[in-house]
Structure formats: structure tokens, C-alpha cells
Amino acid sequence: MHIQADPRERYTVLHLRGEFDTYYCPMLQQEIDGLVAAGVNRAVLNMRLVKFINSTALGAIIKASKALTSQGGALAISRPSSFVRDILEKVGLDRVVPVFDSDEAAGDSVAGGQEEPVLDDATILEKEDAGSVLFSPVDAERLKHFLPASSGSGTNPVHGHEFGKNWRGVGRMSSVDAEGLRFTWDGGNTGMTPFELGQLLALGTELKVKFRLPLLRKGHVDGLAAVTEIEERPDGVKVAGRFHGLDDQTQAAVRQYAEDMAFLKKELPGRNG
């Protein structure tokens, strides 16, 4: 039997070719030991070209699976030949080491599924409803100081990745006009108390903000706002921010939007009070 290693980003595929019997079991173990020594604990056995397998080899696969599992990883089998698949199913090994029809599916299984992509702001806004506000402090040091210590996991509740320059909070818009905006924030998955949220977004804190605006050609406002009010509530905080640095076109669109919403609120039945 011959084994060829094919390193991938999150796992390694071991391509097996030939007859897998007692004589070649140490060869598989050496490959697994080498992966573990190199810090790789997730592997896929591609058995498309394995013509024969015996009971000792089946035991070697179980041993390899246990070795990787003990290191926090996993083992899967991909594309077994018809002979191998029949043996795996007859002895029930497929219930211990999962079998897949492609290297990619097997790799996703051992690596914990598809890696979540880092979403850009426009995509996040599309996923959220029209009243959402994305925000983050301009000073990234505030994130390092407040968020990881409070959340424990240091995980970005929007992107699912570690806190850093891509972190965004998602607030709920209360109002917006040409001067600024107001929104509420429940802290998301940060685990922070209203007091801690108030410290993070203290008076004078510069925020990068983004929210939808239908009347604007690009569909959203992207600018800066300085926190002018912060109110702690039982379920989070209410924040007021004053815009600065908006270009003339954006500011005009925000002003027109605010005027239109005020008119509709006044004129449409059931919108008063």
C-alpha cells in the first residue's frame, strides 16, 4: 500500500492506494503520529484506490481515529471503493468513523463544518432589518479593554471571529435627523452589563456608524458620530450621537429622510401618539 499526504488549510487528506492489510498497518500509524507531531489533529482517509482491507486494518483505522480524537481532532473516510464501503458497512465501522462521498465533505466534518466567512458591513445590513445600526469605536483600544474581558470568549457576536478591527455592534435605530442619530443596544453576545456598555460607549466616544437610508443612491449612510448622551436601561443602553464629517450629499439625504418620516408620522392615520 502507498500513502500520499495532501495538506489542506484545516485538515490533511491521506490518499491510500493498494491493499490495506496487516503488513501496512504500522505505515498508517506512522502517518498519523507524524500529523500529530506537526500539530495536525484532523485527517481524512481517501480510500478510493484501496482494493482490499482486512480486519487488522479496520482496527488500525479505529486506533488512528482515537489518536486524533485524544488530541481534540477527528478522522473521517472519503470515497471508499465499493469493496471497502461494503466491508465498512457490514462491520459497522461507518458508525464509528464517518464516511463521505468527497474529500471536501469529509474535511468539513472533521473541521467542524464550513468556516464562517467574515461578513462585510453591507452584507450584515442586508441580513439585519431596516432599523439596524452598525457601530464600532474608532479607538480600537476600547474594544481590547472592555470586550474580551467581559465576554470571556473574545468572540465577535456579529462575525463569529475574534474581536479586532472587524468587530461591529448591532443597535436598534430610534431616530435620525441631519444632526445625528439615536439607537438602543442590548449588548448582543458580549455578556456585558448596562453599566459596562455605558463605559464602552461613554460620552465623547467616537463611533463609526452605518445604517440603511433608502433615499441615498448607495443605500446606506457610512460616517462618524460622537456620543453625546448615554442612558443605562435594564436591557441595555440608549445612545445619542452627533454626526460629523458627512459629505453634503449624504447630509442632505439624511435631512430629507427625517423630514419625510416626520411628515408621514403626522399625516398617516394611526401614526400619531
C-alpha positions as CSV (number, residue, x, y, z in Angstrom):
1,M,0.0,0.0,0.0
2,H,1.1,3.6,-0.7
3,I,0.0,6.7,1.3
4,Q,0.3,10.2,0.0
5,A,-0.4,13.2,2.2
6,D,-2.3,16.2,0.8
7,P,-2.3,19.1,3.4
8,R,-5.3,21.3,3.3
9,E,-6.0,24.5,5.2
10,R,-7.9,22.9,8.1
11,Y,-7.1,19.2,7.7
12,T,-4.9,16.7,5.8
13,V,-6.1,14.2,3.3
14,L,-4.2,10.9,3.3
15,H,-4.7,9.1,-0.1
16,L,-4.4,5.3,0.4
17,R,-3.7,3.1,-2.6
18,G,-3.3,-0.6,-2.9
19,E,-4.1,-3.5,-0.5
20,F,-4.5,-2.4,3.2
21,D,-3.7,-5.5,5.3
22,T,-1.8,-6.3,8.5
23,Y,1.6,-5.6,7.0
24,Y,0.7,-1.9,6.2
25,C,-1.0,-1.0,9.5
26,P,2.2,0.5,11.0
27,M,2.5,2.7,7.9
28,L,-0.8,4.3,8.7
29,Q,0.1,4.7,12.3
30,Q,3.4,6.4,11.4
31,E,1.5,8.9,9.2
32,I,-1.0,9.7,12.0
33,D,1.8,10.1,14.5
34,G,3.6,12.4,12.1
35,L,0.5,14.6,11.7
36,V,0.0,14.8,15.5
37,A,3.7,15.7,16.0
38,A,3.2,18.5,13.4
39,G,0.2,19.9,15.2
40,V,-2.4,18.5,12.8
41,N,-5.3,16.6,14.5
42,R,-7.8,16.4,11.7
43,A,-7.5,14.0,8.9
44,V,-9.4,12.3,6.0
45,L,-8.6,8.9,4.7
46,N,-9.3,8.8,0.9
47,M,-9.8,5.1,0.2
48,R,-10.9,5.3,-3.5
49,L,-8.0,3.2,-4.6
50,V,-7.9,0.6,-1.8
51,K,-8.6,-2.7,-3.4
52,F,-8.6,-4.9,-0.2
53,I,-8.8,-4.3,3.5
54,N,-8.7,-6.9,6.4
55,S,-9.9,-6.8,10.0
56,T,-6.5,-5.7,11.3
57,A,-6.5,-2.7,9.0
58,L,-10.0,-1.9,10.3
59,G,-8.6,-1.9,13.8
60,A,-5.8,0.4,12.7
61,I,-8.4,2.9,11.4
62,I,-10.1,2.8,14.8
63,K,-6.8,3.3,16.6
64,A,-6.0,6.3,14.3
65,S,-9.4,7.8,15.0
66,K,-8.8,7.5,18.7
67,A,-5.4,9.1,18.5
68,L,-6.7,12.1,16.7
69,T,-9.7,12.4,18.9
70,S,-7.5,12.4,22.0
71,Q,-5.8,15.5,20.5
72,G,-9.1,17.3,20.1
73,G,-9.4,16.4,16.4
74,A,-11.2,13.8,14.3
75,L,-10.9,11.3,11.5
76,A,-13.2,10.6,8.5
77,I,-13.2,8.4,5.4
78,S,-13.9,9.7,1.9
79,R,-14.7,8.0,-1.4
80,P,-14.2,4.4,-0.3
81,S,-14.0,1.8,-3.1
82,S,-17.1,-0.5,-3.4
83,F,-15.2,-3.3,-1.7
84,V,-14.1,-1.1,1.2
85,R,-17.5,0.5,1.6
86,D,-19.2,-2.9,1.7
87,I,-16.8,-4.0,4.5
88,L,-17.2,-0.8,6.5
89,E,-21.0,-1.1,6.4
90,K,-21.0,-4.8,7.2
91,V,-18.9,-4.4,10.4
92,G,-20.4,-1.1,11.3
93,L,-17.2,0.9,11.2
94,D,-19.0,3.7,9.3
95,R,-20.9,4.4,12.6
96,V,-17.6,5.0,14.4
97,V,-15.6,6.8,11.6
98,P,-18.0,8.7,9.3
99,V,-17.9,8.0,5.6
100,F,-18.4,10.7,2.9
101,D,-18.5,10.8,-0.9
102,S,-16.0,13.6,-1.2
103,D,-12.8,14.9,0.4
104,E,-14.4,18.2,1.0
105,A,-17.5,16.9,2.8
106,A,-15.3,14.7,5.0
107,G,-13.0,17.6,5.6
108,D,-15.8,19.9,6.7
109,S,-17.0,17.1,9.1
110,V,-13.6,16.8,10.9
111,A,-13.0,20.5,10.8
112,G,-16.4,21.3,12.4
113,G,-18.3,22.4,9.3
114,Q,-17.8,25.3,6.9
115,E,-15.7,28.1,8.2
116,E,-17.8,31.2,8.7
117,P,-16.8,34.0,6.4
118,V,-16.1,37.4,7.7
119,L,-19.1,39.5,6.5
120,D,-18.7,43.0,5.3
121,D,-20.9,45.7,6.6
122,A,-23.2,45.8,3.5
123,T,-23.9,42.1,3.9
124,I,-24.6,42.4,7.6
125,L,-27.1,45.2,6.9
126,E,-28.8,43.0,4.4
127,K,-29.1,40.3,6.9
128,E,-30.5,42.6,9.6
129,D,-33.7,44.6,9.3
130,A,-34.1,48.2,8.1
131,G,-33.9,49.6,11.6
132,S,-30.4,48.3,12.4
133,V,-27.4,50.4,13.1
134,L,-23.8,49.0,12.8
135,F,-21.3,50.8,15.0
136,S,-17.8,50.4,16.4
137,P,-15.5,52.7,18.4
138,V,-12.9,54.5,16.3
139,D,-10.4,53.8,19.0
140,A,-9.8,50.0,18.8
141,E,-8.1,50.1,22.2
142,R,-11.6,50.5,23.8
143,L,-12.5,47.1,22.3
144,K,-9.4,45.4,23.7
145,H,-10.0,47.0,27.1
146,F,-13.8,46.3,27.5
147,L,-15.0,43.4,25.3
148,P,-12.7,40.4,25.7
149,A,-12.6,40.7,29.5
150,S,-16.4,41.0,29.7
151,S,-17.3,38.3,27.2
152,G,-14.8,35.7,28.2
153,S,-14.6,34.1,24.8
154,G,-13.4,37.1,22.9
155,T,-15.7,36.3,20.1
156,N,-17.3,38.8,17.7
157,P,-21.1,38.4,18.1
158,V,-21.6,39.6,14.5
159,H,-18.9,37.9,12.6
160,G,-18.2,35.0,14.9
161,H,-14.4,35.7,14.8
162,E,-12.1,37.0,17.5
163,F,-12.5,40.6,18.5
164,G,-10.5,43.1,16.5
165,K,-10.7,45.6,13.7
166,N,-13.7,43.9,12.1
167,W,-15.9,44.0,15.2
168,R,-19.3,45.7,14.8
169,G,-22.1,46.1,17.3
170,V,-25.7,46.0,16.0
171,G,-28.1,48.5,17.6
172,R,-31.7,49.4,17.0
173,M,-32.4,52.8,15.5
174,S,-34.7,55.1,17.5
175,S,-34.5,58.2,15.4
176,V,-32.2,60.0,12.9
177,D,-32.0,63.6,11.5
178,A,-29.4,65.7,9.8
179,E,-27.6,66.4,13.1
180,G,-27.3,62.8,14.5
181,L,-29.0,59.6,15.5
182,R,-30.3,57.7,18.5
183,F,-30.2,54.0,18.9
184,T,-30.5,51.3,21.6
185,W,-28.2,48.4,22.2
186,D,-28.7,45.3,24.3
187,G,-25.0,44.3,24.2
188,G,-25.5,41.4,21.8
189,N,-23.5,38.4,22.9
190,T,-20.9,40.3,24.8
191,G,-22.3,39.4,28.2
192,M,-21.7,43.0,29.4
193,T,-23.9,44.7,32.0
194,P,-25.6,48.0,31.1
195,F,-23.0,49.8,33.3
196,E,-20.2,48.2,31.3
197,L,-21.9,49.0,28.0
198,G,-22.2,52.6,29.2
199,Q,-18.4,52.7,29.9
200,L,-17.6,51.3,26.4
201,L,-19.8,54.0,24.8
202,A,-19.0,56.8,27.2
203,L,-19.7,60.5,26.4
204,G,-17.4,61.8,23.7
205,T,-16.6,58.3,22.3
206,E,-16.1,58.5,18.5
207,L,-18.1,55.8,16.6
208,K,-18.1,54.6,13.1
209,V,-21.7,54.1,12.2
210,K,-23.5,52.6,9.2
211,F,-27.2,52.3,8.6
212,R,-29.7,52.0,5.7
213,L,-31.1,55.0,4.0
214,P,-33.4,54.3,1.1
215,L,-33.2,57.8,-0.4
216,L,-29.4,57.7,-0.7
217,R,-28.1,56.3,-4.0
218,K,-25.7,53.9,-2.3
219,G,-28.4,52.8,0.0
220,H,-26.7,53.4,3.3
221,V,-25.0,56.1,5.5
222,D,-21.4,55.5,6.4
223,G,-19.9,58.1,8.7
224,L,-18.8,59.2,12.2
225,A,-20.7,60.2,15.2
226,A,-19.6,61.4,18.7
227,V,-21.6,60.1,21.6
228,T,-23.5,63.0,23.2
229,E,-25.8,61.0,25.5
230,I,-25.7,57.6,27.1
231,E,-28.6,56.2,29.2
232,E,-28.4,52.9,31.0
233,R,-31.5,50.7,30.8
234,P,-32.4,47.3,32.4
235,D,-32.0,45.7,29.0
236,G,-29.0,47.7,27.7
237,V,-28.3,51.3,26.8
238,K,-29.8,54.1,24.8
239,V,-27.2,56.2,22.8
240,A,-27.3,59.5,21.1
241,G,-24.6,60.5,18.7
242,R,-23.9,63.7,16.7
243,F,-22.7,63.3,13.1
244,H,-19.6,64.9,11.8
245,G,-17.7,64.5,8.6
246,L,-20.7,63.6,6.4
247,D,-20.4,64.8,2.8
248,D,-23.0,67.3,1.6
249,Q,-25.0,64.7,-0.5
250,T,-25.3,62.3,2.5
251,Q,-26.3,65.0,4.9
252,A,-28.9,66.3,2.5
253,A,-30.3,62.8,2.1
254,V,-30.5,62.3,5.8
255,R,-32.2,65.6,6.3
256,Q,-34.8,64.8,3.6
257,Y,-35.4,61.4,5.0
258,A,-36.0,62.8,8.5
259,E,-38.4,65.4,7.1
260,D,-40.3,62.8,5.1
261,M,-40.7,60.5,8.1
262,A,-41.9,63.3,10.3
263,F,-44.5,64.3,7.7
264,L,-45.7,60.7,7.3
265,K,-45.9,60.2,11.1
266,K,-48.1,63.4,11.3
267,E,-50.3,62.6,8.3
268,L,-50.9,58.9,8.2
269,P,-53.8,57.5,10.3
270,G,-52.8,55.6,13.4
271,R,-49.2,57.1,13.4
272,N,-49.9,59.8,16.0
273,G,-49.4,59.3,19.7
